[in-house]
Structure formats: C-alpha cells, structure tokens
Amino acid sequence: MSFGEMDPVHRAVLRKHRLELSGQLLVSETIVPFLYQEEILTDAQVEDIESRSTERQKTLRLLDLLPSRGPRAFQSFLRSLQDFSWVRDRLLQELQTPPEPGPKDACRLQESVLQRVPSDRELSQLALQLGAEWESVLLDLGLSAEVLFRCRSDHSLSSQAAALAGLVRWRRAEGKRATVERLLQSLQSAGIHSAVLEDVLNVSS
C-alpha cells in the first residue's frame, strides 16, 4: 500500500522542531499506539521504534518515519499529542505563522536532492568537515555507543576515517532511508550549519 508523501509544509515543521520534540515527548505509552491504531504505522515500524534504547531515540525514529506515511500522518500525529497539548499548540502556532527566512533555515537543497542517498564521495567529503562533532552527528543518526567505540578503535589515528566508517555503517543499515534530508537533520541537531552539507554536495549559491 502506497501512502504518498506528507505535505512539504508539515514536513518542514517537524524538521524544524525535531530536536525540541525529541527532548519533550514520551512516544511509547500513547503516541505510537495511537498512530498504529490509525494505521499510520505498521507492525514492523512500531517494533523498529520500540527497539530503540532511549525515549529520545524512539521519538527521533518516529519523526524519521512520519514524512513517508502519507498526507494523513501529520494530523494524526497532532491528535496523538493529547497528553502533550503544549507541544501540539506550539506546532499549530508554527503552521499559522508565515516562515521568516533566516540563516538557520536557509537550506538551498532541492527536494530531489534531500530525498536521495548520499554517495561514497559525498560521505567522505562530509567526514572531512565534521571535526569534533562527528560523534554527536552519528549518535543522532541512530548509531549506538558500541558502534561508535568500534569506529574510534578501528581508526584511532584519524577522526575523519572514524567518522566515515560510522557514516557508511549508517547508510548500510538504513538503506533507502539514509537520505540527505536525514543527514541534514542530524547535522543541524549537532549545531552544524546546512551550508556544510551544501558545500559537500556542490550546491551553487
């Protein structure tokens, strides 16, 4: 069954508030069961979410899945926030406020670029740029502390090589879900400007 895509405006709101939502929501008790009941999430997706070790990781995984669950997904998500009315009100207020262009949101990447999987060369170039933030980025992408430790141990002389190893593991594990958009979300969560990724992808100004 094809669900289609979420409204780009709704997807942008979820992307913008991703970090805030991951720190405020407890999705296991009411949100995920509600979305399953509404047939927004499948059995496999519920298991995928619940397999994450922390509530923050569960919320991040849910936010990764929602945009691909069709135009109904956002409204169903809002209805699932009955126990988090202040979060729902914040999202609704955001929808009613015209977006103001600013440096943080000035991403010049086209939707077609955001939805594709980054190449080996692009991941290698990105690994060069991450510096000390590489572990924060990879944790946000869903890699475990154990995997990060292995990357560090296997490449103890080069943080760039360790970062690349982690990025390649993420892409292999996530497959078609390992998109440029997902990468951008984790970079922004780690405080890295979108221009870093734009430069890697050779986006002209």
Rosetta blueprint (number, residue, H / E / L):
1 M L
2 S L
3 F L
4 G L
5 E L
6 M L
7 D L
8 P H
9 V H
10 H H
11 R H
12 A H
13 V H
14 L H
15 R H
16 K H
17 H L
18 R H
19 L H
20 E H
21 L H
22 S H
23 G H
24 Q H
25 L L
26 L L
27 V L
28 S L
29 E L
30 T L
31 I H
32 V H
33 P H
34 F H
35 L H
36 Y H
37 Q H
38 E L
39 E L
40 I L
41 L L
42 T L
43 D H
44 A H
45 Q H
46 V H
47 E H
48 D H
49 I H
50 E H
51 S L
52 R L
53 S L
54 T L
55 E H
56 R H
57 Q H
58 K H
59 T H
60 L H
61 R H
62 L H
63 L H
64 D H
65 L H
66 L H
67 P H
68 S H
69 R L
70 G L
71 P L
72 R L
73 A H
74 F H
75 Q H
76 S H
77 F H
78 L H
79 R H
80 S H
81 L L
82 Q L
83 D L
84 F L
85 S H
86 W H
87 V H
88 R H
89 D H
90 R H
91 L H
92 L H
93 Q H
94 E H
95 L H
96 Q H
97 T L
98 P L
99 P L
100 E L
101 P L
102 G L
103 P L
104 K L
105 D L
106 A L
107 C L
108 R L
109 L L
110 Q L
111 E H
112 S H
113 V H
114 L H
115 Q L
116 R L
117 V L
118 P L
119 S L
120 D H
121 R H
122 E H
123 L H
124 S H
125 Q H
126 L H
127 A H
128 L H
129 Q H
130 L H
131 G H
132 A H
133 E H
134 W H
135 E H
136 S H
137 V H
138 L H
139 L H
140 D H
141 L L
142 G L
143 L L
144 S L
145 A H
146 E H
147 V H
148 L H
149 F H
150 R H
151 C H
152 R H
153 S H
154 D H
155 H L
156 S L
157 L L
158 S L
159 S H
160 Q H
161 A H
162 A H
163 A H
164 L H
165 A H
166 G H
167 L H
168 V H
169 R H
170 W H
171 R H
172 R H
173 A H
174 E H
175 G H
176 K H
177 R H
178 A L
179 T L
180 V H
181 E H
182 R H
183 L H
184 L H
185 Q H
186 S H
187 L H
188 Q H
189 S H
190 A L
191 G L
192 I L
193 H L
194 S H
195 A H
196 V H
197 L H
198 E H
199 D H
200 V H
201 L L
202 N L
203 V L
204 S L
205 S L
